[in-house]
Amino acid sequence: MKKYSIIIVLLLTGCFPYVLFPPPSKMVTDFFHLPASEQVKRFKDHSLEEQYELFLFSITIIHPPTSRLIRPFAEQGPIIVPLLKTKLENEQDEWTNSYIIRVFSELARLKLYDFPSDPVLMELLDRKANLLSGYWKESALKSISEMWSMEL
């Protein structure tokens, strides 16, 4: 009973994510202490792995989640595809997958990647989108449909 009481207190106080996730690195802490406009400007100064770590923190720990890092991530074009493809393949969390798909959607919107010429990625996106629920599923499937018909 005591175990459940602790979980309830953590949920009610908003501390639960910090129990599930390790404390953020100094790089993440320093980055998110910057004003939002500076975060966007300095995002690309980090390695792709660090950018993913920052992106992940922005959607899983910060409340409300922020999408301000989606565009600067996507603006880097094809260089981000291998990393995000690997992350999407290995990720089980529906929330995280929906945001990774949003980065791919932004990449498509900016016309920086030829999605129709990458059927393996398209199959992965479709498979992961079909595992989503509600609005996220509808939105992801619509974006993927648009990716198939896009031209650079």
SVG drawing of the C-alpha trace seen along z (x, -y; Angstrom):
<svg xmlns="http://www.w3.org/2000/svg" viewBox="-9 -34 37 36">
<polyline fill="none" stroke="black" stroke-width="0.4" points="0.0,0.0 2.8,-2.4 4.4,-1.8 1.1,-2.9 0.9,-6.0 4.3,-7.1 3.4,-6.7 0.2,-8.7 2.1,-11.5 4.6,-11.6 1.8,-11.8 0.0,-14.5 3.1,-16.6 4.3,-16.3 7.5,-14.5 6.8,-11.2 8.8,-11.8 11.9,-12.3 11.5,-8.9 11.2,-7.2 14.0,-9.1 17.5,-9.7 18.4,-13.2 19.3,-15.3 22.9,-15.9 24.6,-19.2 24.3,-19.8 20.6,-19.4 20.2,-21.5 22.3,-24.3 20.4,-24.2 17.0,-24.4 18.0,-27.3 18.4,-29.4 15.6,-31.5 13.5,-29.6 14.8,-31.8 18.4,-31.0 17.6,-27.3 16.5,-27.3 19.6,-29.3 22.0,-27.0 20.3,-23.7 22.5,-22.9 25.7,-23.6 25.2,-20.2 26.0,-16.8 23.1,-14.8 23.0,-12.5 22.9,-15.5 20.2,-17.1 18.2,-14.0 18.7,-14.0 17.5,-17.6 14.6,-16.8 13.6,-13.8 13.8,-15.9 11.7,-18.6 8.8,-16.1 9.0,-13.8 10.1,-15.8 9.1,-19.4 5.5,-20.1 3.7,-21.1 5.9,-19.4 7.4,-21.8 7.7,-21.3 10.0,-24.2 13.0,-21.9 11.2,-19.9 11.9,-22.5 15.6,-23.1 16.0,-19.3 14.3,-18.8 16.1,-21.7 19.3,-19.7 17.9,-17.5 19.0,-14.0 21.8,-14.0 19.2,-13.3 17.5,-10.4 19.8,-7.5 19.7,-8.6 15.9,-9.1 15.3,-5.9 17.3,-4.0 15.6,-5.7 12.2,-5.0 13.0,-1.3 14.0,-0.8 11.5,-3.1 8.5,-1.5 6.9,-4.6 3.9,-5.8 4.4,-9.5 8.1,-9.5 7.3,-7.7 4.6,-10.3 7.1,-13.1 9.8,-11.4 7.2,-11.0 6.5,-14.7 10.1,-15.5 10.0,-13.3 6.8,-15.1 8.5,-18.5 11.4,-17.2 8.9,-16.3 7.1,-19.7 10.4,-21.4 11.1,-19.1 14.5,-18.1 14.3,-14.4 13.0,-12.1 10.7,-9.9 9.3,-7.9 12.8,-6.7 13.2,-5.2 10.6,-2.4 12.2,-0.9 11.8,-4.1 8.3,-4.6 7.3,-1.0 8.8,-1.8 6.9,-5.1 3.7,-3.4 4.2,-0.5 4.9,-2.8 2.1,-5.2 -0.4,-2.3 0.6,-1.5 -0.3,-5.0 -3.8,-5.9 -6.4,-8.6 -5.3,-11.9 -1.7,-11.0 -2.4,-8.0 -4.7,-10.0 -2.1,-12.8 0.8,-10.5 -1.0,-8.5 -2.0,-11.7 1.6,-12.9 2.9,-9.6 0.4,-9.6 1.6,-13.1 5.2,-11.9 4.5,-9.2 3.1,-11.7 5.7,-14.5 8.2,-15.6 11.4,-17.4"/>
</svg>
